[in-house]
Amino acid sequence: MGRPVIGISCYREPASWAAWDRVPAVLLPARYVDAVRAGGGSPVLLPPLDAGDDAADLVRRLDGLVVAGGADVNPTRYGELPHAATAGWRDDRDVSEFALLDAAEDAGLPVLGICRGMQVMAVRAGGRLHQHVPDLVGHERHSPGPGRYGSVPVRTVAGTRVAALLGEDLDVPCHHHQSVAEHPGYTAAALADDGVLEAMQGNGSRFEVAVQWHPETGTDMRLFRALADAAAVRV
């Protein structure tokens, strides 16, 4: 039996490398690819869908889906004006990832949301976001600066899938200035020591887990292994 094929959403952005300067590129930090492989999956990058793309047809070729981290979600999608700190949203990713999640739900596809991915999942379900976590908690440990991850103590919620996978307490690498405020259709699965929601999960039997932290940056691959195990059932 082959490895399950795991799609990872990503950006279409100008990028520079070698002799090329600001060339349109499909890109994602390589740690996501490495983590999916370490978990037992075969990674495939999913750029934002084009008008002619069929999300359902694409998802039928996958065994699992990672909705990756990235820019803020456009706040108009949850009925709010932008906070002064909310910027850089990518409407192409918002539209594409909503469509991928719709198709994943219809197909029963296992899903792991990471950082922005958790926020996209909540907003798609009709929830909303806290647009700037420091306003909520009075500190910047969740997003200590460009290119840096804050170590945040997290406690999982007893009886959840996340608790069964990760145990009761852990320190997680965070880089998020926004967080989920409302998450209809999902159960809170982990909270930071300051009360910020750090994980949620779907209420059904399908593997549908989202975390606000960045598990791909560390050595703990349990979430990626769990996704690959759920996806392997479909292979």
CYANA upper distance limits for C-alpha pairs under 8 A (distance plus 0.5 A):
  1 MET  CA    235 VAL  CA      7.81
  2 GLY  CA    235 VAL  CA      7.82
  3 ARG  CA     40 GLY  CA      7.01
  3 ARG  CA     41 GLY  CA      5.85
  3 ARG  CA     42 SER  CA      6.41
  3 ARG  CA    232 ALA  CA      7.54
  3 ARG  CA    235 VAL  CA      8.23
  4 PRO  CA     40 GLY  CA      8.07
  4 PRO  CA     41 GLY  CA      5.60
  4 PRO  CA     42 SER  CA      6.48
  4 PRO  CA     62 LEU  CA      8.24
  4 PRO  CA     63 ASP  CA      6.08
  4 PRO  CA     64 GLY  CA      7.85
  4 PRO  CA    228 ALA  CA      6.94
  4 PRO  CA    231 ALA  CA      6.36
  4 PRO  CA    232 ALA  CA      5.73
  4 PRO  CA    234 ARG  CA      8.25
  4 PRO  CA    235 VAL  CA      6.51
  5 VAL  CA     41 GLY  CA      6.39
  5 VAL  CA     42 SER  CA      5.27
  5 VAL  CA     43 PRO  CA      6.56
  5 VAL  CA     44 VAL  CA      7.48
  5 VAL  CA     62 LEU  CA      5.89
  5 VAL  CA     63 ASP  CA      5.69
  5 VAL  CA     64 GLY  CA      6.98
  5 VAL  CA    231 ALA  CA      8.35
  6 ILE  CA     36 VAL  CA      7.83
  6 ILE  CA     41 GLY  CA      6.51
  6 ILE  CA     42 SER  CA      6.29
  6 ILE  CA     43 PRO  CA      5.46
  6 ILE  CA     44 VAL  CA      6.57
  6 ILE  CA     62 LEU  CA      6.58
  6 ILE  CA     63 ASP  CA      6.36
  6 ILE  CA     64 GLY  CA      5.11
  6 ILE  CA     65 LEU  CA      5.86
  6 ILE  CA     66 VAL  CA      7.55
  6 ILE  CA    228 ALA  CA      8.21
  6 ILE  CA    231 ALA  CA      8.36
  7 GLY  CA     43 PRO  CA      6.40
  7 GLY  CA     44 VAL  CA      5.24
  7 GLY  CA     45 LEU  CA      6.29
  7 GLY  CA     46 LEU  CA      6.59
  7 GLY  CA     62 LEU  CA      6.97
  7 GLY  CA     63 ASP  CA      8.48
  7 GLY  CA     64 GLY  CA      6.82
  7 GLY  CA     65 LEU  CA      5.30
  7 GLY  CA     66 VAL  CA      6.59
  8 ILE  CA     32 TYR  CA      8.35
  8 ILE  CA     43 PRO  CA      7.40
  8 ILE  CA     44 VAL  CA      6.62
  8 ILE  CA     45 LEU  CA      5.51
  8 ILE  CA     46 LEU  CA      6.06
  8 ILE  CA     65 LEU  CA      6.51
  8 ILE  CA     66 VAL  CA      5.20
  8 ILE  CA     67 VAL  CA      6.53
  8 ILE  CA     68 ALA  CA      6.97
  9 SER  CA     45 LEU  CA      6.65
  9 SER  CA     46 LEU  CA      5.17
  9 SER  CA     47 PRO  CA      6.58
  9 SER  CA     48 PRO  CA      7.79
  9 SER  CA     65 LEU  CA      8.48
  9 SER  CA     66 VAL  CA      7.00
  9 SER  CA     67 VAL  CA      5.84
  9 SER  CA     68 ALA  CA      6.21
  9 SER  CA     97 GLU  CA      7.76
 10 CYS  CA     26 VAL  CA      7.42
 10 CYS  CA     27 LEU  CA      6.54
 10 CYS  CA     28 LEU  CA      6.00
 10 CYS  CA     45 LEU  CA      7.07
 10 CYS  CA     46 LEU  CA      6.41
 10 CYS  CA     47 PRO  CA      5.74
 10 CYS  CA     48 PRO  CA      7.41
 10 CYS  CA     68 ALA  CA      7.22
 10 CYS  CA     93 ARG  CA      8.25
 11 TYR  CA     25 ALA  CA      8.49
 11 TYR  CA     26 VAL  CA      6.14
 11 TYR  CA     27 LEU  CA      5.94
 11 TYR  CA     28 LEU  CA      7.03
 11 TYR  CA     47 PRO  CA      6.46
 11 TYR  CA     48 PRO  CA      7.20
 11 TYR  CA     93 ARG  CA      7.61
 12 ARG  CA     24 PRO  CA      7.24
 12 ARG  CA     25 ALA  CA      6.03
 12 ARG  CA     26 VAL  CA      5.03
 12 ARG  CA     27 LEU  CA      6.93
 12 ARG  CA     47 PRO  CA      6.80
 12 ARG  CA     48 PRO  CA      7.33
 13 GLU  CA     24 PRO  CA      6.03
 13 GLU  CA     25 ALA  CA      5.90
 13 GLU  CA     26 VAL  CA      6.94
 13 GLU  CA     27 LEU  CA      7.67
 14 PRO  CA     22 ARG  CA      5.09
 14 PRO  CA     23 VAL  CA      5.52
 14 PRO  CA     24 PRO  CA      4.81
 14 PRO  CA     25 ALA  CA      6.25
 15 ALA  CA     21 ASP  CA      7.11
 15 ALA  CA     22 ARG  CA      4.92
 15 ALA  CA     23 VAL  CA      5.81
 15 ALA  CA     24 PRO  CA      6.77
 15 ALA  CA     25 ALA  CA      6.49
 16 SER  CA     20 TRP  CA      5.91
 16 SER  CA     21 ASP  CA      4.84
 16 SER  CA     22 ARG  CA      5.30
 16 SER  CA     23 VAL  CA      6.82
 17 TRP  CA     21 ASP  CA      7.06
 26 VAL  CA     47 PRO  CA      6.66
 28 LEU  CA     32 TYR  CA      7.96
 29 PRO  CA     33 VAL  CA      8.23
 30 ALA  CA     34 ASP  CA      6.73
 31 ARG  CA     35 ALA  CA      6.41
 31 ARG  CA    216 GLU  CA      6.16
 31 ARG  CA    217 THR  CA      6.82
 32 TYR  CA     36 VAL  CA      6.72
 32 TYR  CA     68 ALA  CA      8.42
 32 TYR  CA    216 GLU  CA      6.05
 33 VAL  CA     37 ARG  CA      6.81
 33 VAL  CA     43 PRO  CA      6.29
 34 ASP  CA     38 ALA  CA      6.55
 34 ASP  CA    216 GLU  CA      8.34
 35 ALA  CA     39 GLY  CA      6.56
 35 ALA  CA    216 GLU  CA      5.92
 35 ALA  CA    221 MET  CA      7.19
 35 ALA  CA    224 PHE  CA      7.16
 36 VAL  CA     40 GLY  CA      6.98
 36 VAL  CA     41 GLY  CA      5.79
 36 VAL  CA     42 SER  CA      7.23
 36 VAL  CA     43 PRO  CA      6.54
 36 VAL  CA    224 PHE  CA      6.38
 36 VAL  CA    225 ARG  CA      8.42
 36 VAL  CA    228 ALA  CA      8.32
 37 ARG  CA     41 GLY  CA      5.47
 37 ARG  CA     42 SER  CA      6.28
 37 ARG  CA     43 PRO  CA      7.13
 38 ALA  CA    221 MET  CA      7.39
 38 ALA  CA    224 PHE  CA      8.09
 38 ALA  CA    225 ARG  CA      8.13
 39 GLY  CA    221 MET  CA      6.43
 39 GLY  CA    222 ARG  CA      7.74
 39 GLY  CA    223 LEU  CA      8.32
 39 GLY  CA    224 PHE  CA      5.14
 39 GLY  CA    225 ARG  CA      4.50
 39 GLY  CA    226 ALA  CA      8.11
 39 GLY  CA    227 LEU  CA      8.28
 39 GLY  CA    228 ALA  CA      6.72
 40 GLY  CA    224 PHE  CA      8.17
 40 GLY  CA    225 ARG  CA      6.66
 40 GLY  CA    228 ALA  CA      6.23
 40 GLY  CA    229 ASP  CA      8.34
 41 GLY  CA    228 ALA  CA      5.97
 48 PRO  CA     92 ASP  CA      6.42
 48 PRO  CA     93 ARG  CA      5.94
 48 PRO  CA     96 SER  CA      5.84
 48 PRO  CA     97 GLU  CA      8.12
 49 LEU  CA     53 ASP  CA      6.28
 49 LEU  CA     54 ASP  CA      8.49
 49 LEU  CA     55 ALA  CA      8.07
 49 LEU  CA     92 ASP  CA      8.05
 49 LEU  CA     96 SER  CA      5.80
 54 ASP  CA     58 LEU  CA      6.83
 55 ALA  CA     59 VAL  CA      6.56
 55 ALA  CA     99 ALA  CA      6.57
 55 ALA  CA    100 LEU  CA      6.05
 55 ALA  CA    103 ALA  CA      6.61
 56 ALA  CA     60 ARG  CA      6.72
 56 ALA  CA    100 LEU  CA      7.90
 56 ALA  CA    103 ALA  CA      5.42
 56 ALA  CA    104 ALA  CA      8.17
 57 ASP  CA     61 ARG  CA      7.54
 58 LEU  CA     62 LEU  CA      7.58
 59 VAL  CA     63 ASP  CA      8.34
 59 VAL  CA    100 LEU  CA      7.59
 59 VAL  CA    103 ALA  CA      6.92
 59 VAL  CA    104 ALA  CA      6.88
 59 VAL  CA    107 ALA  CA      8.09
 59 VAL  CA    109 LEU  CA      8.42
 60 ARG  CA    107 ALA  CA      7.74
 63 ASP  CA    109 LEU  CA      6.95
 63 ASP  CA    110 PRO  CA      7.79
 63 ASP  CA    231 ALA  CA      5.44
 63 ASP  CA    232 ALA  CA      7.58
 63 ASP  CA    234 ARG  CA      6.51
 63 ASP  CA    235 VAL  CA      7.27
 64 GLY  CA    109 LEU  CA      6.10
 64 GLY  CA    110 PRO  CA      5.43
 64 GLY  CA    111 VAL  CA      6.46
 64 GLY  CA    227 LEU  CA      7.57
 64 GLY  CA    228 ALA  CA      7.79
 64 GLY  CA    230 ALA  CA      8.44
 64 GLY  CA    231 ALA  CA      5.75
 65 LEU  CA    104 ALA  CA      8.26
 65 LEU  CA    109 LEU  CA      7.66
 65 LEU  CA    110 PRO  CA      6.83
 65 LEU  CA    111 VAL  CA      5.32
 65 LEU  CA    112 LEU  CA      6.87
 66 VAL  CA    111 VAL  CA      6.34
 66 VAL  CA    112 LEU  CA      5.34
 66 VAL  CA    113 GLY  CA      6.22
 66 VAL  CA    114 ILE  CA      7.88
 66 VAL  CA    117 GLY  CA      8.32
 67 VAL  CA     97 GLU  CA      7.67
 67 VAL  CA    111 VAL  CA      8.03
 67 VAL  CA    112 LEU  CA      6.86
 67 VAL  CA    113 GLY  CA      5.21
 67 VAL  CA    114 ILE  CA      6.67
 67 VAL  CA    116 ARG  CA      8.24
 67 VAL  CA    117 GLY  CA      5.12
 67 VAL  CA    118 MET  CA      8.25
 68 ALA  CA    113 GLY  CA      6.77
 68 ALA  CA    114 ILE  CA      5.65
 68 ALA  CA    115 CYS  CA      7.47
 68 ALA  CA    116 ARG  CA      7.02
 68 ALA  CA    117 GLY  CA      5.71
 69 GLY  CA    114 ILE  CA      5.94
 69 GLY  CA    115 CYS  CA      5.40
 69 GLY  CA    116 ARG  CA      4.89
 69 GLY  CA    117 GLY  CA      6.12
 70 GLY  CA    115 CYS  CA      8.03
 70 GLY  CA    116 ARG  CA      6.10
 71 ALA  CA     87 ALA  CA      8.33
 71 ALA  CA     88 GLY  CA      6.61
 71 ALA  CA     89 TRP  CA      5.85
 71 ALA  CA     90 ARG  CA      7.23
 71 ALA  CA    116 ARG  CA      7.33
 72 ASP  CA     86 THR  CA      7.15
 72 ASP  CA     87 ALA  CA      7.07
 72 ASP  CA     88 GLY  CA      7.06
 72 ASP  CA     89 TRP  CA      5.43
 72 ASP  CA     90 ARG  CA      8.13
 72 ASP  CA    116 ARG  CA      7.31
 72 ASP  CA    178 GLN  CA      8.22
 73 VAL  CA     77 ARG  CA      8.11
 73 VAL  CA     89 TRP  CA      6.06
 73 VAL  CA     90 ARG  CA      7.77
 73 VAL  CA     91 ASP  CA      8.42
 73 VAL  CA     94 ASP  CA      7.12
 73 VAL  CA    116 ARG  CA      7.94
 73 VAL  CA    119 GLN  CA      7.87
 73 VAL  CA    120 VAL  CA      7.27
 74 ASN  CA     82 PRO  CA      8.42
 74 ASN  CA     89 TRP  CA      5.92
 74 ASN  CA     90 ARG  CA      7.79
 74 ASN  CA     91 ASP  CA      7.37
 74 ASN  CA     94 ASP  CA      8.02
 75 PRO  CA     79 GLY  CA      6.91
 75 PRO  CA     80 GLU  CA      5.76
 75 PRO  CA     81 LEU  CA      6.61
 75 PRO  CA     82 PRO  CA      6.36
 76 THR  CA     80 GLU  CA      5.74
 76 THR  CA     81 LEU  CA      6.84
 76 THR  CA     82 PRO  CA      8.30
 77 ARG  CA    123 VAL  CA      7.62
 78 TYR  CA    123 VAL  CA      6.75
 78 TYR  CA    126 GLY  CA      7.63
 78 TYR  CA    127 GLY  CA      7.37
 78 TYR  CA    128 ARG  CA      5.93
 78 TYR  CA    129 LEU  CA      8.27
 82 PRO  CA     86 THR  CA      6.15
 82 PRO  CA     87 ALA  CA      8.16
 82 PRO  CA    131 GLN  CA      8.30
 83 HIS  CA    131 GLN  CA      6.75
 83 HIS  CA    132 HIS  CA      7.94
 85 ALA  CA    131 GLN  CA      8.08
 85 ALA  CA    132 HIS  CA      7.17
 86 THR  CA    131 GLN  CA      7.03
 86 THR  CA    132 HIS  CA      8.00
 90 ARG  CA     94 ASP  CA      6.93
 91 ASP  CA     95 VAL  CA      6.60
 92 ASP  CA     96 SER  CA      6.53
 93 ARG  CA     97 GLU  CA      6.29
 94 ASP  CA     98 PHE  CA      6.62
 94 ASP  CA    120 VAL  CA      7.77
 95 VAL  CA     99 ALA  CA      6.81
 96 SER  CA    100 LEU  CA      6.68
 97 GLU  CA    101 LEU  CA      6.52
 97 GLU  CA    120 VAL  CA      7.97
 98 PHE  CA    102 ASP  CA      6.67
 98 PHE  CA    120 VAL  CA      7.82
 98 PHE  CA    121 MET  CA      8.27
 98 PHE  CA    124 ARG  CA      6.79
 99 ALA  CA    103 ALA  CA      6.73
100 LEU  CA    104 ALA  CA      6.49
101 LEU  CA    105 GLU  CA      6.57
101 LEU  CA    121 MET  CA      8.13
102 ASP  CA    106 ASP  CA      6.89
103 ALA  CA    107 ALA  CA      6.62
104 ALA  CA    108 GLY  CA      6.33
104 ALA  CA    109 LEU  CA      5.30
104 ALA  CA    110 PRO  CA      7.94
104 ALA  CA    111 VAL  CA      8.10
105 GLU  CA    109 LEU  CA      6.83
108 GLY  CA    206 ARG  CA      7.10
109 LEU  CA    206 ARG  CA      7.97
109 LEU  CA    207 PHE  CA      8.33
109 LEU  CA    231 ALA  CA      7.92
110 PRO  CA    206 ARG  CA      6.75
110 PRO  CA    207 PHE  CA      5.29
110 PRO  CA    208 GLU  CA      6.36
110 PRO  CA    227 LEU  CA      7.06
110 PRO  CA    230 ALA  CA      6.83
110 PRO  CA    231 ALA  CA      6.57
111 VAL  CA    207 PHE  CA      6.67
111 VAL  CA    208 GLU  CA      5.32
111 VAL  CA    209 VAL  CA      6.91
111 VAL  CA    227 LEU  CA      7.61
112 LEU  CA    117 GLY  CA      8.39
112 LEU  CA    207 PHE  CA      8.34
112 LEU  CA    208 GLU  CA      6.56
112 LEU  CA    209 VAL  CA      5.57
112 LEU  CA    210 ALA  CA      5.95
112 LEU  CA    211 VAL  CA      8.43
112 LEU  CA    227 LEU  CA      7.33
113 GLY  CA    117 GLY  CA      4.74
113 GLY  CA    118 MET  CA      5.28
113 GLY  CA    121 MET  CA      7.79
113 GLY  CA    209 VAL  CA      6.82
113 GLY  CA    210 ALA  CA      4.68
113 GLY  CA    211 VAL  CA      6.69
114 ILE  CA    118 MET  CA      6.06
114 ILE  CA    210 ALA  CA      6.36
114 ILE  CA    211 VAL  CA      5.75
114 ILE  CA    212 GLN  CA      6.38
114 ILE  CA    213 TRP  CA      7.12
114 ILE  CA    214 HIS  CA      6.85
114 ILE  CA    215 PRO  CA      8.40
115 CYS  CA    119 GLN  CA      7.22
115 CYS  CA    175 HIS  CA      8.40
115 CYS  CA    176 HIS  CA      7.38
115 CYS  CA    210 ALA  CA      8.22
115 CYS  CA    211 VAL  CA      6.55
115 CYS  CA    212 GLN  CA      4.59
115 CYS  CA    213 TRP  CA      6.09
115 CYS  CA    214 HIS  CA      7.09
116 ARG  CA    120 VAL  CA      6.59
116 ARG  CA    212 GLN  CA      7.87
117 GLY  CA    121 MET  CA      6.69
117 GLY  CA    210 ALA  CA      7.60
118 MET  CA    122 ALA  CA      6.81
118 MET  CA    180 VAL  CA      8.24
118 MET  CA    199 ALA  CA      8.31
118 MET  CA    200 MET  CA      8.34
118 MET  CA    210 ALA  CA      5.40
118 MET  CA    211 VAL  CA      6.47
118 MET  CA    212 GLN  CA      6.67
119 GLN  CA    123 VAL  CA      6.64
119 GLN  CA    129 LEU  CA      7.59
119 GLN  CA    179 SER  CA      7.33
119 GLN  CA    180 VAL  CA      6.44
119 GLN  CA    212 GLN  CA      8.48
120 VAL  CA    124 ARG  CA      6.46
121 MET  CA    125 ALA  CA      6.83
121 MET  CA    210 ALA  CA      8.45
122 ALA  CA    126 GLY  CA      7.12
122 ALA  CA    127 GLY  CA      5.59
122 ALA  CA    128 ARG  CA      7.32
122 ALA  CA    180 VAL  CA      7.36
122 ALA  CA    182 GLU  CA      7.58
122 ALA  CA    183 HIS  CA      5.44
122 ALA  CA    184 PRO  CA      7.66
122 ALA  CA    186 TYR  CA      8.41
123 VAL  CA    127 GLY  CA      5.06
123 VAL  CA    128 ARG  CA      5.98
123 VAL  CA    129 LEU  CA      7.99
123 VAL  CA    183 HIS  CA      7.96
125 ALA  CA    183 HIS  CA      7.40
125 ALA  CA    184 PRO  CA      6.56
125 ALA  CA    185 GLY  CA      7.36
126 GLY  CA    183 HIS  CA      7.73
126 GLY  CA    184 PRO  CA      6.96
127 GLY  CA    180 VAL  CA      8.24
127 GLY  CA    181 ALA  CA      7.69
127 GLY  CA    182 GLU  CA      5.09
127 GLY  CA    183 HIS  CA      5.27
127 GLY  CA    184 PRO  CA      6.44
128 ARG  CA    180 VAL  CA      6.88
128 ARG  CA    181 ALA  CA      6.09
128 ARG  CA    182 GLU  CA      5.72
128 ARG  CA    183 HIS  CA      7.69
129 LEU  CA    178 GLN  CA      7.25
129 LEU  CA    179 SER  CA      6.10
129 LEU  CA    180 VAL  CA      5.01
129 LEU  CA    181 ALA  CA      5.27
129 LEU  CA    182 GLU  CA      7.30
130 HIS  CA    136 LEU  CA      8.28
130 HIS  CA    178 GLN  CA      6.06
130 HIS  CA    179 SER  CA      5.75
130 HIS  CA    180 VAL  CA      6.53
130 HIS  CA    181 ALA  CA      6.02
131 GLN  CA    177 HIS  CA      7.80
131 GLN  CA    178 GLN  CA      5.41
131 GLN  CA    179 SER  CA      7.47
132 HIS  CA    136 LEU  CA      7.61
132 HIS  CA    177 HIS  CA      5.80
132 HIS  CA    178 GLN  CA      5.45
132 HIS  CA    179 SER  CA      8.13
133 VAL  CA    137 VAL  CA      6.76
133 VAL  CA    138 GLY  CA      8.40
133 VAL  CA    140 GLU  CA      8.19
133 VAL  CA    142 HIS  CA      8.22
133 VAL  CA    176 HIS  CA      8.46
133 VAL  CA    177 HIS  CA      5.69
133 VAL  CA    178 GLN  CA      5.75
133 VAL  CA    179 SER  CA      7.03
134 PRO  CA    138 GLY  CA      5.34
134 PRO  CA    139 HIS  CA      5.56
134 PRO  CA    140 GLU  CA      6.09
134 PRO  CA    177 HIS  CA      7.63
135 ASP  CA    139 HIS  CA      8.44
137 VAL  CA    194 ASP  CA      7.18
140 GLU  CA    144 PRO  CA      5.91
140 GLU  CA    177 HIS  CA      8.37
141 ARG  CA    150 GLY  CA      5.75
141 ARG  CA    151 SER  CA      7.72
141 ARG  CA    152 VAL  CA      7.52
141 ARG  CA    174 CYS  CA      8.44
142 HIS  CA    149 TYR  CA      7.98
142 HIS  CA    150 GLY  CA      5.96
142 HIS  CA    151 SER  CA      8.12
142 HIS  CA    152 VAL  CA      7.37
142 HIS  CA    174 CYS  CA      5.77
142 HIS  CA    175 HIS  CA      6.08
142 HIS  CA    176 HIS  CA      6.18
142 HIS  CA    177 HIS  CA      7.04
143 SER  CA    148 ARG  CA      7.80
143 SER  CA    149 TYR  CA      6.91
143 SER  CA    150 GLY  CA      6.53
143 SER  CA    174 CYS  CA      6.88
143 SER  CA    175 HIS  CA      4.86
143 SER  CA    176 HIS  CA      5.58
143 SER  CA    177 HIS  CA      6.13
144 PRO  CA    148 ARG  CA      6.62
144 PRO  CA    149 TYR  CA      6.95
144 PRO  CA    150 GLY  CA      6.33
144 PRO  CA    175 HIS  CA      7.70
145 GLY  CA    149 TYR  CA      8.19
148 ARG  CA    175 HIS  CA      7.43
149 TYR  CA    173 PRO  CA      5.88
149 TYR  CA    174 CYS  CA      5.56
149 TYR  CA    175 HIS  CA      5.59
150 GLY  CA    172 VAL  CA      8.42
150 GLY  CA    173 PRO  CA      6.00
150 GLY  CA    174 CYS  CA      5.52
150 GLY  CA    175 HIS  CA      6.93
151 SER  CA    171 ASP  CA      6.56
151 SER  CA    172 VAL  CA      5.99
151 SER  CA    173 PRO  CA      5.37
151 SER  CA    174 CYS  CA      6.80
152 VAL  CA    171 ASP  CA      5.84
152 VAL  CA    172 VAL  CA      5.81
152 VAL  CA    173 PRO  CA      6.98
152 VAL  CA    174 CYS  CA      7.21
152 VAL  CA    192 ALA  CA      7.14
152 VAL  CA    193 ASP  CA      8.16
153 PRO  CA    169 ASP  CA      7.84
153 PRO  CA    170 LEU  CA      6.45
153 PRO  CA    171 ASP  CA      4.86
153 PRO  CA    172 VAL  CA      6.93
153 PRO  CA    192 ALA  CA      6.24
153 PRO  CA    193 ASP  CA      6.37
154 VAL  CA    169 ASP  CA      6.31
154 VAL  CA    170 LEU  CA      5.96
154 VAL  CA    171 ASP  CA      6.36
154 VAL  CA    172 VAL  CA      7.41
154 VAL  CA    190 ALA  CA      6.94
154 VAL  CA    191 LEU  CA      6.01
154 VAL  CA    192 ALA  CA      4.79
154 VAL  CA    193 ASP  CA      6.50
154 VAL  CA    198 GLU  CA      7.83
155 ARG  CA    168 GLU  CA      6.13
155 ARG  CA    169 ASP  CA      5.09
155 ARG  CA    170 LEU  CA      7.12
155 ARG  CA    190 ALA  CA      5.99
155 ARG  CA    191 LEU  CA      6.03
155 ARG  CA    192 ALA  CA      6.87
155 ARG  CA    193 ASP  CA      7.78
156 THR  CA    160 THR  CA      8.30
156 THR  CA    162 VAL  CA      7.28
156 THR  CA    163 ALA  CA      5.72
156 THR  CA    166 LEU  CA      8.40
156 THR  CA    167 GLY  CA      7.59
156 THR  CA    168 GLU  CA      5.72
156 THR  CA    169 ASP  CA      6.88
156 THR  CA    189 ALA  CA      6.13
156 THR  CA    190 ALA  CA      4.42
156 THR  CA    191 LEU  CA      6.86
157 VAL  CA    162 VAL  CA      8.22
157 VAL  CA    163 ALA  CA      6.60
157 VAL  CA    168 GLU  CA      7.97
157 VAL  CA    188 ALA  CA      7.70
157 VAL  CA    189 ALA  CA      5.46
157 VAL  CA    190 ALA  CA      5.91
157 VAL  CA    191 LEU  CA      8.20
158 ALA  CA    163 ALA  CA      6.48
158 ALA  CA    168 GLU  CA      7.92
159 GLY  CA    163 ALA  CA      7.06
159 GLY  CA    164 ALA  CA      7.72
160 THR  CA    164 ALA  CA      6.93
160 THR  CA    189 ALA  CA      6.50
160 THR  CA    201 GLN  CA      8.43
161 ARG  CA    165 LEU  CA      6.75
161 ARG  CA    189 ALA  CA      8.23
161 ARG  CA    201 GLN  CA      8.01
162 VAL  CA    166 LEU  CA      6.46
162 VAL  CA    167 GLY  CA      8.21
162 VAL  CA    189 ALA  CA      6.56
162 VAL  CA    190 ALA  CA      8.02
162 VAL  CA    199 ALA  CA      8.27
162 VAL  CA    201 GLN  CA      8.12
162 VAL  CA    209 VAL  CA      8.06
163 ALA  CA    167 GLY  CA      5.40
163 ALA  CA    168 GLU  CA      6.42
163 ALA  CA    189 ALA  CA      7.72
163 ALA  CA    190 ALA  CA      8.37
165 LEU  CA    222 ARG  CA      7.34
165 LEU  CA    223 LEU  CA      7.79
165 LEU  CA    226 ALA  CA      8.32
166 LEU  CA    170 LEU  CA      8.23
166 LEU  CA    222 ARG  CA      7.76
172 VAL  CA    213 TRP  CA      6.74
172 VAL  CA    214 HIS  CA      7.95
172 VAL  CA    215 PRO  CA      7.96
173 PRO  CA    213 TRP  CA      6.17
173 PRO  CA    214 HIS  CA      6.22
173 PRO  CA    215 PRO  CA      7.61
173 PRO  CA    217 THR  CA      7.95
173 PRO  CA    218 GLY  CA      8.21
174 CYS  CA    212 GLN  CA      7.68
174 CYS  CA    213 TRP  CA      5.06
174 CYS  CA    214 HIS  CA      6.48
175 HIS  CA    213 TRP  CA      7.32
175 HIS  CA    214 HIS  CA      7.91
176 HIS  CA    212 GLN  CA      7.91
176 HIS  CA    213 TRP  CA      8.19
179 SER  CA    196 VAL  CA      7.62
179 SER  CA    197 LEU  CA      7.40
179 SER  CA    198 GLU  CA      8.42
179 SER  CA    212 GLN  CA      7.87
180 VAL  CA    197 LEU  CA      6.98
181 ALA  CA    197 LEU  CA      8.29
183 HIS  CA    187 THR  CA      8.13
185 GLY  CA    202 GLY  CA      6.97
185 GLY  CA    203 ASN  CA      6.95
186 TYR  CA    200 MET  CA      6.62
186 TYR  CA    201 GLN  CA      5.84
186 TYR  CA    202 GLY  CA      5.12
186 TYR  CA    203 ASN  CA      6.21
187 THR  CA    200 MET  CA      5.90
187 THR  CA    201 GLN  CA      5.84
187 THR  CA    202 GLY  CA      6.79
187 THR  CA    203 ASN  CA      6.89
188 ALA  CA    197 LEU  CA      7.55
188 ALA  CA    199 ALA  CA      6.80
188 ALA  CA    200 MET  CA      5.01
188 ALA  CA    201 GLN  CA      7.22
189 ALA  CA    198 GLU  CA      8.05
189 ALA  CA    199 ALA  CA      5.51
189 ALA  CA    200 MET  CA      5.08
189 ALA  CA    201 GLN  CA      6.84
190 ALA  CA    197 LEU  CA      6.76
190 ALA  CA    198 GLU  CA      5.74
190 ALA  CA    199 ALA  CA      5.24
190 ALA  CA    200 MET  CA      7.28
191 LEU  CA    195 GLY  CA      6.14
191 LEU  CA    196 VAL  CA      6.10
191 LEU  CA    197 LEU  CA      5.14
191 LEU  CA    198 GLU  CA      5.55
191 LEU  CA    199 ALA  CA      7.40
192 ALA  CA    196 VAL  CA      5.69
192 ALA  CA    197 LEU  CA      6.91
192 ALA  CA    198 GLU  CA      6.63
197 LEU  CA    212 GLN  CA      8.11
198 GLU  CA    211 VAL  CA      6.14
198 GLU  CA    212 GLN  CA      5.29
198 GLU  CA    213 TRP  CA      7.29
199 ALA  CA    209 VAL  CA      7.97
199 ALA  CA    210 ALA  CA      6.01
199 ALA  CA    211 VAL  CA      4.67
199 ALA  CA    212 GLN  CA      6.42
200 MET  CA    209 VAL  CA      6.58
200 MET  CA    210 ALA  CA      5.88
200 MET  CA    211 VAL  CA      7.06
201 GLN  CA    208 GLU  CA      6.10
201 GLN  CA    209 VAL  CA      4.91
201 GLN  CA    210 ALA  CA      6.62
202 GLY  CA    206 ARG  CA      7.93
202 GLY  CA    207 PHE  CA      7.96
202 GLY  CA    208 GLU  CA      5.66
202 GLY  CA    209 VAL  CA      7.03
207 PHE  CA    227 LEU  CA      7.63
207 PHE  CA    230 ALA  CA      7.09
214 HIS  CA    218 GLY  CA      8.34
215 PRO  CA    219 THR  CA      8.34
215 PRO  CA    220 ASP  CA      7.30
215 PRO  CA    221 MET  CA      7.60
215 PRO  CA    223 LEU  CA      8.13
216 GLU  CA    221 MET  CA      7.94
221 MET  CA    225 ARG  CA      6.60
222 ARG  CA    226 ALA  CA      6.56
223 LEU  CA    227 LEU  CA      6.73
224 PHE  CA    228 ALA  CA      6.64
225 ARG  CA    229 ASP  CA      6.50
226 ALA  CA    230 ALA  CA      6.68
227 LEU  CA    231 ALA  CA      6.55
228 ALA  CA    232 ALA  CA      6.36
229 ASP  CA    233 VAL  CA      7.39
230 ALA  CA    234 ARG  CA      8.21
231 ALA  CA    235 VAL  CA      7.57
